[in-house]
Amino acid sequence: MNHLLRVSSFRSFCSSSRQLRNKVPDAQKIFQADNGLPVHIKGGTVDVLMYRATMTLTMAGTCYSLYWLLHASFPQKKV
């Protein structure tokens, strides 16, 4: 039983058990291409959507914070 566990754990860490394709050169070609785009949106449509969502949430949060700062800076009316 102990020998079986040792063999199975060795095979899972062995490099010949499964060959993976190296995707780094493909990504380097995409991100190092001189196409005038900033690096944070060179990944495609998903990157553009994530960038715009992040900027929208940032601006909405900033405006909301400024609204409450302005609201808190004036004295409350006595009823």
PDB file of N, CA, C and O in Angstrom:
ATOM      1  N   MET A   1       0.829  -1.187   0.000  1.00  0.00           N
ATOM      2  CA  MET A   1       0.000   0.000   0.000  1.00  0.00           C
ATOM      3  C   MET A   1       0.879   1.257   0.000  1.00  0.00           C
ATOM      4  O   MET A   1       0.612   2.210  -0.732  1.00  0.00           O
ATOM      5  N   ASN A   2       1.912   1.246   0.817  1.00  0.00           N
ATOM      6  CA  ASN A   2       2.802   2.402   0.900  1.00  0.00           C
ATOM      7  C   ASN A   2       3.528   2.625  -0.423  1.00  0.00           C
ATOM      8  O   ASN A   2       3.699   3.764  -0.858  1.00  0.00           O
ATOM      9  N   HIS A   3       3.957   1.532  -1.065  1.00  0.00           N
ATOM     10  CA  HIS A   3       4.642   1.622  -2.353  1.00  0.00           C
ATOM     11  C   HIS A   3       3.712   2.221  -3.424  1.00  0.00           C
ATOM     12  O   HIS A   3       4.161   2.997  -4.268  1.00  0.00           O
ATOM     13  N   LEU A   4       2.441   1.869  -3.391  1.00  0.00           N
ATOM     14  CA  LEU A   4       1.464   2.370  -4.351  1.00  0.00           C
ATOM     15  C   LEU A   4       1.275   3.885  -4.200  1.00  0.00           C
ATOM     16  O   LEU A   4       1.176   4.601  -5.197  1.00  0.00           O
ATOM     17  N   LEU A   5       1.225   4.365  -2.967  1.00  0.00           N
ATOM     18  CA  LEU A   5       1.096   5.809  -2.728  1.00  0.00           C
ATOM     19  C   LEU A   5       2.319   6.565  -3.229  1.00  0.00           C
ATOM     20  O   LEU A   5       2.198   7.650  -3.797  1.00  0.00           O
ATOM     21  N   ARG A   6       3.497   5.987  -3.016  1.00  0.00           N
ATOM     22  CA  ARG A   6       4.737   6.628  -3.442  1.00  0.00           C
ATOM     23  C   ARG A   6       4.807   6.734  -4.972  1.00  0.00           C
ATOM     24  O   ARG A   6       5.235   7.760  -5.500  1.00  0.00           O
ATOM     25  N   VAL A   7       4.397   5.697  -5.673  1.00  0.00           N
ATOM     26  CA  VAL A   7       4.430   5.691  -7.137  1.00  0.00           C
ATOM     27  C   VAL A   7       3.429   6.700  -7.693  1.00  0.00           C
ATOM     28  O   VAL A   7       3.751   7.429  -8.631  1.00  0.00           O
ATOM     29  N   SER A   8       2.224   6.755  -7.133  1.00  0.00           N
ATOM     30  CA  SER A   8       1.212   7.671  -7.651  1.00  0.00           C
ATOM     31  C   SER A   8       1.605   9.123  -7.394  1.00  0.00           C
ATOM     32  O   SER A   8       1.340   9.985  -8.232  1.00  0.00           O
ATOM     33  N   SER A   9       2.233   9.414  -6.249  1.00  0.00           N
ATOM     34  CA  SER A   9       2.650  10.787  -5.992  1.00  0.00           C
ATOM     35  C   SER A   9       3.833  11.170  -6.880  1.00  0.00           C
ATOM     36  O   SER A   9       3.956  12.332  -7.266  1.00  0.00           O
ATOM     37  N   PHE A  10       4.700  10.222  -7.209  1.00  0.00           N
ATOM     38  CA  PHE A  10       5.821  10.509  -8.103  1.00  0.00           C
ATOM     39  C   PHE A  10       5.335  10.800  -9.514  1.00  0.00           C
ATOM     40  O   PHE A  10       5.850  11.698 -10.180  1.00  0.00           O
ATOM     41  N   ARG A  11       4.357  10.053  -9.965  1.00  0.00           N
ATOM     42  CA  ARG A  11       3.862  10.248 -11.327  1.00  0.00           C
ATOM     43  C   ARG A  11       3.138  11.579 -11.483  1.00  0.00           C
ATOM     44  O   ARG A  11       3.158  12.159 -12.568  1.00  0.00           O
ATOM     45  N   SER A  12       2.516  12.066 -10.454  1.00  0.00           N
ATOM     46  CA  SER A  12       1.813  13.339 -10.580  1.00  0.00           C
ATOM     47  C   SER A  12       2.798  14.505 -10.686  1.00  0.00           C
ATOM     48  O   SER A  12       2.449  15.548 -11.238  1.00  0.00           O
ATOM     49  N   PHE A  13       4.008  14.351 -10.175  1.00  0.00           N
ATOM     50  CA  PHE A  13       5.012  15.405 -10.255  1.00  0.00           C
ATOM     51  C   PHE A  13       6.015  15.174 -11.381  1.00  0.00           C
ATOM     52  O   PHE A  13       6.873  16.023 -11.621  1.00  0.00           O
ATOM     53  N   CYS A  14       5.926  14.086 -12.047  1.00  0.00           N
ATOM     54  CA  CYS A  14       6.854  13.762 -13.116  1.00  0.00           C
ATOM     55  C   CYS A  14       6.539  14.620 -14.343  1.00  0.00           C
ATOM     56  O   CYS A  14       5.369  14.819 -14.671  1.00  0.00           O
ATOM     57  N   SER A  15       7.555  15.122 -15.013  1.00  0.00           N
ATOM     58  CA  SER A  15       7.329  16.002 -16.158  1.00  0.00           C
ATOM     59  C   SER A  15       6.861  15.254 -17.392  1.00  0.00           C
ATOM     60  O   SER A  15       6.305  15.867 -18.304  1.00  0.00           O
ATOM     61  N   SER A  16       7.071  13.957 -17.447  1.00  0.00           N
ATOM     62  CA  SER A  16       6.673  13.201 -18.633  1.00  0.00           C
ATOM     63  C   SER A  16       5.231  12.715 -18.552  1.00  0.00           C
ATOM     64  O   SER A  16       4.739  12.118 -19.509  1.00  0.00           O
ATOM     65  N   SER A  17       4.540  12.951 -17.442  1.00  0.00           N
ATOM     66  CA  SER A  17       3.179  12.445 -17.323  1.00  0.00           C
ATOM     67  C   SER A  17       2.208  13.230 -18.190  1.00  0.00           C
ATOM     68  O   SER A  17       1.213  12.677 -18.658  1.00  0.00           O
ATOM     69  N   ARG A  18       2.489  14.536 -18.415  1.00  0.00           N
ATOM     70  CA  ARG A  18       1.599  15.348 -19.229  1.00  0.00           C
ATOM     71  C   ARG A  18       2.401  16.509 -19.797  1.00  0.00           C
ATOM     72  O   ARG A  18       3.103  17.209 -19.066  1.00  0.00           O
ATOM     73  N   GLN A  19       2.294  16.705 -21.088  1.00  0.00           N
ATOM     74  CA  GLN A  19       3.030  17.784 -21.733  1.00  0.00           C
ATOM     75  C   GLN A  19       2.102  18.979 -21.917  1.00  0.00           C
ATOM     76  O   GLN A  19       1.017  18.848 -22.484  1.00  0.00           O
ATOM     77  N   LEU A  20       2.529  20.140 -21.439  1.00  0.00           N
ATOM     78  CA  LEU A  20       1.765  21.367 -21.584  1.00  0.00           C
ATOM     79  C   LEU A  20       2.442  22.263 -22.609  1.00  0.00           C
ATOM     80  O   LEU A  20       3.670  22.297 -22.700  1.00  0.00           O
ATOM     81  N   ARG A  21       1.648  22.981 -23.370  1.00  0.00           N
ATOM     82  CA  ARG A  21       2.170  23.894 -24.364  1.00  0.00           C
ATOM     83  C   ARG A  21       2.534  25.215 -23.702  1.00  0.00           C
ATOM     84  O   ARG A  21       1.764  25.747 -22.902  1.00  0.00           O
ATOM     85  N   ASN A  22       3.689  25.734 -24.029  1.00  0.00           N
ATOM     86  CA  ASN A  22       4.146  27.000 -23.474  1.00  0.00           C
ATOM     87  C   ASN A  22       3.452  28.143 -24.210  1.00  0.00           C
ATOM     88  O   ASN A  22       3.651  28.322 -25.411  1.00  0.00           O
ATOM     89  N   LYS A  23       2.633  28.918 -23.488  1.00  0.00           N
ATOM     90  CA  LYS A  23       1.868  30.004 -24.091  1.00  0.00           C
ATOM     91  C   LYS A  23       2.548  31.361 -23.929  1.00  0.00           C
ATOM     92  O   LYS A  23       2.042  32.361 -24.437  1.00  0.00           O
ATOM     93  N   VAL A  24       3.660  31.415 -23.247  1.00  0.00           N
ATOM     94  CA  VAL A  24       4.338  32.685 -22.978  1.00  0.00           C
ATOM     95  C   VAL A  24       4.813  33.375 -24.255  1.00  0.00           C
ATOM     96  O   VAL A  24       4.617  34.585 -24.371  1.00  0.00           O
ATOM     97  N   PRO A  25       5.423  32.687 -25.220  1.00  0.00           N
ATOM     98  CA  PRO A  25       5.848  33.395 -26.441  1.00  0.00           C
ATOM     99  C   PRO A  25       4.687  34.035 -27.201  1.00  0.00           C
ATOM    100  O   PRO A  25       4.837  35.116 -27.769  1.00  0.00           O
ATOM    101  N   ASP A  26       3.528  33.367 -27.212  1.00  0.00           N
ATOM    102  CA  ASP A  26       2.356  33.951 -27.875  1.00  0.00           C
ATOM    103  C   ASP A  26       1.914  35.220 -27.163  1.00  0.00           C
ATOM    104  O   ASP A  26       1.606  36.221 -27.810  1.00  0.00           O
ATOM    105  N   ALA A  27       1.883  35.186 -25.842  1.00  0.00           N
ATOM    106  CA  ALA A  27       1.484  36.369 -25.075  1.00  0.00           C
ATOM    107  C   ALA A  27       2.499  37.492 -25.250  1.00  0.00           C
ATOM    108  O   ALA A  27       2.119  38.661 -25.319  1.00  0.00           O
ATOM    109  N   GLN A  28       3.777  37.155 -25.323  1.00  0.00           N
ATOM    110  CA  GLN A  28       4.797  38.191 -25.534  1.00  0.00           C
ATOM    111  C   GLN A  28       4.611  38.876 -26.882  1.00  0.00           C
ATOM    112  O   GLN A  28       4.791  40.090 -26.988  1.00  0.00           O
ATOM    113  N   LYS A  29       4.256  38.120 -27.901  1.00  0.00           N
ATOM    114  CA  LYS A  29       4.019  38.730 -29.213  1.00  0.00           C
ATOM    115  C   LYS A  29       2.854  39.702 -29.159  1.00  0.00           C
ATOM    116  O   LYS A  29       2.911  40.778 -29.755  1.00  0.00           O
ATOM    117  N   ILE A  30       1.805  39.333 -28.455  1.00  0.00           N
ATOM    118  CA  ILE A  30       0.627  40.199 -28.362  1.00  0.00           C
ATOM    119  C   ILE A  30       0.948  41.473 -27.594  1.00  0.00           C
ATOM    120  O   ILE A  30       0.618  42.568 -28.049  1.00  0.00           O
ATOM    121  N   PHE A  31       1.587  41.344 -26.438  1.00  0.00           N
ATOM    122  CA  PHE A  31       1.786  42.495 -25.563  1.00  0.00           C
ATOM    123  C   PHE A  31       2.967  43.370 -25.977  1.00  0.00           C
ATOM    124  O   PHE A  31       3.040  44.526 -25.560  1.00  0.00           O
ATOM    125  N   GLN A  32       3.894  42.854 -26.786  1.00  0.00           N
ATOM    126  CA  GLN A  32       5.021  43.659 -27.232  1.00  0.00           C
ATOM    127  C   GLN A  32       4.800  44.259 -28.616  1.00  0.00           C
ATOM    128  O   GLN A  32       5.665  44.977 -29.117  1.00  0.00           O
ATOM    129  N   ALA A  33       3.667  43.982 -29.236  1.00  0.00           N
ATOM    130  CA  ALA A  33       3.377  44.534 -30.557  1.00  0.00           C
ATOM    131  C   ALA A  33       3.189  46.047 -30.454  1.00  0.00           C
ATOM    132  O   ALA A  33       2.544  46.537 -29.527  1.00  0.00           O
ATOM    133  N   ASP A  34       3.753  46.779 -31.407  1.00  0.00           N
ATOM    134  CA  ASP A  34       3.657  48.239 -31.407  1.00  0.00           C
ATOM    135  C   ASP A  34       2.439  48.650 -32.233  1.00  0.00           C
ATOM    136  O   ASP A  34       2.558  49.018 -33.402  1.00  0.00           O
ATOM    137  N   ASN A  35       1.255  48.579 -31.595  1.00  0.00           N
ATOM    138  CA  ASN A  35       0.030  48.924 -32.298  1.00  0.00           C
ATOM    139  C   ASN A  35      -0.661  50.155 -31.722  1.00  0.00           C
ATOM    140  O   ASN A  35      -1.810  50.432 -32.066  1.00  0.00           O
ATOM    141  N   GLY A  36       0.019  50.893 -30.855  1.00  0.00           N
ATOM    142  CA  GLY A  36      -0.514  52.134 -30.314  1.00  0.00           C
ATOM    143  C   GLY A  36      -1.472  51.970 -29.145  1.00  0.00           C
ATOM    144  O   GLY A  36      -1.968  52.966 -28.619  1.00  0.00           O
ATOM    145  N   LEU A  37      -1.745  50.742 -28.727  1.00  0.00           N
ATOM    146  CA  LEU A  37      -2.652  50.517 -27.597  1.00  0.00           C
ATOM    147  C   LEU A  37      -1.871  50.469 -26.293  1.00  0.00           C
ATOM    148  O   LEU A  37      -0.738  49.988 -26.270  1.00  0.00           O
ATOM    149  N   PRO A  38      -2.466  50.966 -25.196  1.00  0.00           N
ATOM    150  CA  PRO A  38      -1.831  50.787 -23.893  1.00  0.00           C
ATOM    151  C   PRO A  38      -1.798  49.304 -23.517  1.00  0.00           C
ATOM    152  O   PRO A  38      -2.637  48.526 -23.971  1.00  0.00           O
ATOM    153  N   VAL A  39      -0.847  48.926 -22.705  1.00  0.00           N
ATOM    154  CA  VAL A  39      -0.645  47.510 -22.395  1.00  0.00           C
ATOM    155  C   VAL A  39      -1.832  46.922 -21.632  1.00  0.00           C
ATOM    156  O   VAL A  39      -2.074  45.718 -21.719  1.00  0.00           O
ATOM    157  N   HIS A  40      -2.579  47.742 -20.885  1.00  0.00           N
ATOM    158  CA  HIS A  40      -3.679  47.197 -20.096  1.00  0.00           C
ATOM    159  C   HIS A  40      -4.916  46.877 -20.929  1.00  0.00           C
ATOM    160  O   HIS A  40      -5.869  46.312 -20.394  1.00  0.00           O
ATOM    161  N   ILE A  41      -4.939  47.215 -22.220  1.00  0.00           N
ATOM    162  CA  ILE A  41      -6.075  46.830 -23.064  1.00  0.00           C
ATOM    163  C   ILE A  41      -5.641  46.052 -24.303  1.00  0.00           C
ATOM    164  O   ILE A  41      -6.441  45.874 -25.222  1.00  0.00           O
ATOM    165  N   LYS A  42      -4.411  45.592 -24.349  1.00  0.00           N
ATOM    166  CA  LYS A  42      -3.944  44.816 -25.496  1.00  0.00           C
ATOM    167  C   LYS A  42      -4.481  43.394 -25.509  1.00  0.00           C
ATOM    168  O   LYS A  42      -4.364  42.708 -26.525  1.00  0.00           O
ATOM    169  N   GLY A  43      -5.059  42.937 -24.422  1.00  0.00           N
ATOM    170  CA  GLY A  43      -5.542  41.564 -24.336  1.00  0.00           C
ATOM    171  C   GLY A  43      -6.824  41.306 -25.092  1.00  0.00           C
ATOM    172  O   GLY A  43      -7.191  40.148 -25.293  1.00  0.00           O
ATOM    173  N   GLY A  44      -7.525  42.358 -25.521  1.00  0.00           N
ATOM    174  CA  GLY A  44      -8.736  42.160 -26.301  1.00  0.00           C
ATOM    175  C   GLY A  44      -9.966  42.756 -25.656  1.00  0.00           C
ATOM    176  O   GLY A  44      -9.875  43.650 -24.815  1.00  0.00           O
ATOM    177  N   THR A  45     -11.103  42.257 -26.056  1.00  0.00           N
ATOM    178  CA  THR A  45     -12.388  42.806 -25.626  1.00  0.00           C
ATOM    179  C   THR A  45     -12.601  42.670 -24.123  1.00  0.00           C
ATOM    180  O   THR A  45     -13.116  43.590 -23.488  1.00  0.00           O
ATOM    181  N   VAL A  46     -12.218  41.549 -23.555  1.00  0.00           N
ATOM    182  CA  VAL A  46     -12.409  41.336 -22.119  1.00  0.00           C
ATOM    183  C   VAL A  46     -11.607  42.362 -21.323  1.00  0.00           C
ATOM    184  O   VAL A  46     -12.105  42.898 -20.333  1.00  0.00           O
ATOM    185  N   ASP A  47     -10.378  42.639 -21.739  1.00  0.00           N
ATOM    186  CA  ASP A  47      -9.567  43.631 -21.048  1.00  0.00           C
ATOM    187  C   ASP A  47     -10.180  45.025 -21.156  1.00  0.00           C
ATOM    188  O   ASP A  47     -10.155  45.784 -20.187  1.00  0.00           O
ATOM    189  N   VAL A  48     -10.724  45.367 -22.310  1.00  0.00           N
ATOM    190  CA  VAL A  48     -11.351  46.675 -22.494  1.00  0.00           C
ATOM    191  C   VAL A  48     -12.580  46.795 -21.591  1.00  0.00           C
ATOM    192  O   VAL A  48     -12.783  47.825 -20.948  1.00  0.00           O
ATOM    193  N   LEU A  49     -13.399  45.738 -21.545  1.00  0.00           N
ATOM    194  CA  LEU A  49     -14.588  45.767 -20.692  1.00  0.00           C
ATOM    195  C   LEU A  49     -14.224  45.863 -19.207  1.00  0.00           C
ATOM    196  O   LEU A  49     -14.863  46.598 -18.454  1.00  0.00           O
ATOM    197  N   MET A  50     -13.204  45.125 -18.795  1.00  0.00           N
ATOM    198  CA  MET A  50     -12.769  45.195 -17.397  1.00  0.00           C
ATOM    199  C   MET A  50     -12.221  46.584 -17.061  1.00  0.00           C
ATOM    200  O   MET A  50     -12.471  47.103 -15.973  1.00  0.00           O
ATOM    201  N   TYR A  51     -11.477  47.183 -17.991  1.00  0.00           N
ATOM    202  CA  TYR A  51     -10.934  48.522 -17.778  1.00  0.00           C
ATOM    203  C   TYR A  51     -12.061  49.540 -17.635  1.00  0.00           C
ATOM    204  O   TYR A  51     -12.038  50.374 -16.730  1.00  0.00           O
ATOM    205  N   ARG A  52     -13.045  49.471 -18.529  1.00  0.00           N
ATOM    206  CA  ARG A  52     -14.152  50.429 -18.470  1.00  0.00           C
ATOM    207  C   ARG A  52     -15.002  50.234 -17.220  1.00  0.00           C
ATOM    208  O   ARG A  52     -15.453  51.213 -16.625  1.00  0.00           O
ATOM    209  N   ALA A  53     -15.227  48.995 -16.816  1.00  0.00           N
ATOM    210  CA  ALA A  53     -15.989  48.733 -15.593  1.00  0.00           C
ATOM    211  C   ALA A  53     -15.247  49.269 -14.372  1.00  0.00           C
ATOM    212  O   ALA A  53     -15.863  49.835 -13.468  1.00  0.00           O
ATOM    213  N   THR A  54     -13.934  49.093 -14.345  1.00  0.00           N
ATOM    214  CA  THR A  54     -13.134  49.596 -13.227  1.00  0.00           C
ATOM    215  C   THR A  54     -13.174  51.115 -13.169  1.00  0.00           C
ATOM    216  O   THR A  54     -13.321  51.686 -12.088  1.00  0.00           O
ATOM    217  N   MET A  55     -13.046  51.778 -14.313  1.00  0.00           N
ATOM    218  CA  MET A  55     -13.094  53.240 -14.347  1.00  0.00           C
ATOM    219  C   MET A  55     -14.478  53.761 -13.963  1.00  0.00           C
ATOM    220  O   MET A  55     -14.589  54.777 -13.278  1.00  0.00           O
ATOM    221  N   THR A  56     -15.531  53.071 -14.400  1.00  0.00           N
ATOM    222  CA  THR A  56     -16.894  53.480 -14.050  1.00  0.00           C
ATOM    223  C   THR A  56     -17.129  53.360 -12.555  1.00  0.00           C
ATOM    224  O   THR A  56     -17.671  54.277 -11.937  1.00  0.00           O
ATOM    225  N   LEU A  57     -16.725  52.232 -11.963  1.00  0.00           N
ATOM    226  CA  LEU A  57     -16.894  52.061 -10.517  1.00  0.00           C
ATOM    227  C   LEU A  57     -16.060  53.055  -9.722  1.00  0.00           C
ATOM    228  O   LEU A  57     -16.492  53.533  -8.673  1.00  0.00           O
ATOM    229  N   THR A  58     -14.869  53.367 -10.218  1.00  0.00           N
ATOM    230  CA  THR A  58     -14.011  54.333  -9.538  1.00  0.00           C
ATOM    231  C   THR A  58     -14.633  55.725  -9.554  1.00  0.00           C
ATOM    232  O   THR A  58     -14.660  56.409  -8.531  1.00  0.00           O
ATOM    233  N   MET A  59     -15.129  56.139 -10.709  1.00  0.00           N
ATOM    234  CA  MET A  59     -15.749  57.462 -10.814  1.00  0.00           C
ATOM    235  C   MET A  59     -17.042  57.531  -9.997  1.00  0.00           C
ATOM    236  O   MET A  59     -17.299  58.539  -9.338  1.00  0.00           O
ATOM    237  N   ALA A  60     -17.849  56.483 -10.030  1.00  0.00           N
ATOM    238  CA  ALA A  60     -19.087  56.471  -9.252  1.00  0.00           C
ATOM    239  C   ALA A  60     -18.782  56.535  -7.754  1.00  0.00           C
ATOM    240  O   ALA A  60     -19.453  57.261  -7.021  1.00  0.00           O
ATOM    241  N   GLY A  61     -17.795  55.797  -7.299  1.00  0.00           N
ATOM    242  CA  GLY A  61     -17.417  55.830  -5.889  1.00  0.00           C
ATOM    243  C   GLY A  61     -16.865  57.175  -5.465  1.00  0.00           C
ATOM    244  O   GLY A  61     -17.138  57.638  -4.358  1.00  0.00           O
ATOM    245  N   THR A  62     -16.095  57.805  -6.332  1.00  0.00           N
ATOM    246  CA  THR A  62     -15.550  59.131  -6.027  1.00  0.00           C
ATOM    247  C   THR A  62     -16.664  60.163  -5.926  1.00  0.00           C
ATOM    248  O   THR A  62     -16.681  60.973  -4.999  1.00  0.00           O
ATOM    249  N   CYS A  63     -17.592  60.135  -6.872  1.00  0.00           N
ATOM    250  CA  CYS A  63     -18.717  61.077  -6.851  1.00  0.00           C
ATOM    251  C   CYS A  63     -19.594  60.852  -5.622  1.00  0.00           C
ATOM    252  O   CYS A  63     -20.044  61.812  -4.996  1.00  0.00           O
ATOM    253  N   TYR A  64     -19.836  59.607  -5.281  1.00  0.00           N
ATOM    254  CA  TYR A  64     -20.642  59.288  -4.104  1.00  0.00           C
ATOM    255  C   TYR A  64     -19.963  59.781  -2.827  1.00  0.00           C
ATOM    256  O   TYR A  64     -20.628  60.315  -1.939  1.00  0.00           O
ATOM    257  N   SER A  65     -18.665  59.607  -2.731  1.00  0.00           N
ATOM    258  CA  SER A  65     -17.925  60.087  -1.563  1.00  0.00           C
ATOM    259  C   SER A  65     -17.960  61.607  -1.475  1.00  0.00           C
ATOM    260  O   SER A  65     -18.154  62.164  -0.394  1.00  0.00           O
ATOM    261  N   LEU A  66     -17.775  62.279  -2.606  1.00  0.00           N
ATOM    262  CA  LEU A  66     -17.826  63.747  -2.607  1.00  0.00           C
ATOM    263  C   LEU A  66     -19.216  64.252  -2.251  1.00  0.00           C
ATOM    264  O   LEU A  66     -19.340  65.262  -1.558  1.00  0.00           O
ATOM    265  N   TYR A  67     -20.253  63.580  -2.705  1.00  0.00           N
ATOM    266  CA  TYR A  67     -21.621  63.959  -2.350  1.00  0.00           C
ATOM    267  C   TYR A  67     -21.816  63.922  -0.840  1.00  0.00           C
ATOM    268  O   TYR A  67     -22.348  64.867  -0.258  1.00  0.00           O
ATOM    269  N   TRP A  68     -21.386  62.833  -0.204  1.00  0.00           N
ATOM    270  CA  TRP A  68     -21.591  62.722   1.241  1.00  0.00           C
ATOM    271  C   TRP A  68     -20.681  63.664   2.025  1.00  0.00           C
ATOM    272  O   TRP A  68     -21.051  64.117   3.108  1.00  0.00           O
ATOM    273  N   LEU A  69     -19.506  63.961   1.496  1.00  0.00           N
ATOM    274  CA  LEU A  69     -18.667  64.976   2.155  1.00  0.00           C
ATOM    275  C   LEU A  69     -19.331  66.345   2.092  1.00  0.00           C
ATOM    276  O   LEU A  69     -19.326  67.080   3.080  1.00  0.00           O
ATOM    277  N   LEU A  70     -19.898  66.693   0.951  1.00  0.00           N
ATOM    278  CA  LEU A  70     -20.611  67.957   0.806  1.00  0.00           C
ATOM    279  C   LEU A  70     -21.844  67.981   1.696  1.00  0.00           C
ATOM    280  O   LEU A  70     -22.126  68.998   2.331  1.00  0.00           O
ATOM    281  N   HIS A  71     -22.572  66.894   1.753  1.00  0.00           N
ATOM    282  CA  HIS A  71     -23.765  66.791   2.585  1.00  0.00           C
ATOM    283  C   HIS A  71     -23.412  66.950   4.074  1.00  0.00           C
ATOM    284  O   HIS A  71     -24.139  67.597   4.828  1.00  0.00           O
ATOM    285  N   ALA A  72     -22.303  66.357   4.476  1.00  0.00           N
ATOM    286  CA  ALA A  72     -21.904  66.417   5.887  1.00  0.00           C
ATOM    287  C   ALA A  72     -21.300  67.768   6.266  1.00  0.00           C
ATOM    288  O   ALA A  72     -21.221  68.088   7.452  1.00  0.00           O
ATOM    289  N   SER A  73     -20.878  68.556   5.299  1.00  0.00           N
ATOM    290  CA  SER A  73     -20.222  69.827   5.617  1.00  0.00           C
ATOM    291  C   SER A  73     -21.206  70.945   5.950  1.00  0.00           C
ATOM    292  O   SER A  73     -20.805  71.958   6.524  1.00  0.00           O
ATOM    293  N   PHE A  74     -22.479  70.788   5.604  1.00  0.00           N
ATOM    294  CA  PHE A  74     -23.487  71.797   5.929  1.00  0.00           C
ATOM    295  C   PHE A  74     -24.236  71.392   7.187  1.00  0.00           C
ATOM    296  O   PHE A  74     -24.492  70.208   7.404  1.00  0.00           O
ATOM    297  N   PRO A  75     -24.594  72.380   8.029  1.00  0.00           N
ATOM    298  CA  PRO A  75     -25.337  72.041   9.251  1.00  0.00           C
ATOM    299  C   PRO A  75     -26.751  71.551   8.907  1.00  0.00           C
ATOM    300  O   PRO A  75     -27.354  71.956   7.913  1.00  0.00           O
ATOM    301  N   GLN A  76     -27.247  70.668   9.770  1.00  0.00           N
ATOM    302  CA  GLN A  76     -28.595  70.138   9.575  1.00  0.00           C
ATOM    303  C   GLN A  76     -29.628  71.166   9.994  1.00  0.00           C
ATOM    304  O   GLN A  76     -29.396  71.927  10.933  1.00  0.00           O
ATOM    305  N   LYS A  77     -30.766  71.198   9.313  1.00  0.00           N
ATOM    306  CA  LYS A  77     -31.844  72.120   9.659  1.00  0.00           C
ATOM    307  C   LYS A  77     -32.577  71.587  10.876  1.00  0.00           C
ATOM    308  O   LYS A  77     -32.850  70.391  10.966  1.00  0.00           O
ATOM    309  N   LYS A  78     -32.894  72.467  11.807  1.00  0.00           N
ATOM    310  CA  LYS A  78     -33.651  72.088  13.002  1.00  0.00           C
ATOM    311  C   LYS A  78     -35.140  72.092  12.651  1.00  0.00           C
ATOM    312  O   LYS A  78     -35.640  73.036  12.041  1.00  0.00           O
ATOM    313  N   VAL A  79     -35.824  71.049  13.034  1.00  0.00           N
ATOM    314  CA  VAL A  79     -37.261  70.976  12.749  1.00  0.00           C
ATOM    315  C   VAL A  79     -38.047  71.355  13.953  1.00  0.00           C
ATOM    316  O   VAL A  79     -39.277  71.355  13.912  1.00  0.00           O
TER     317      VAL A  79
END
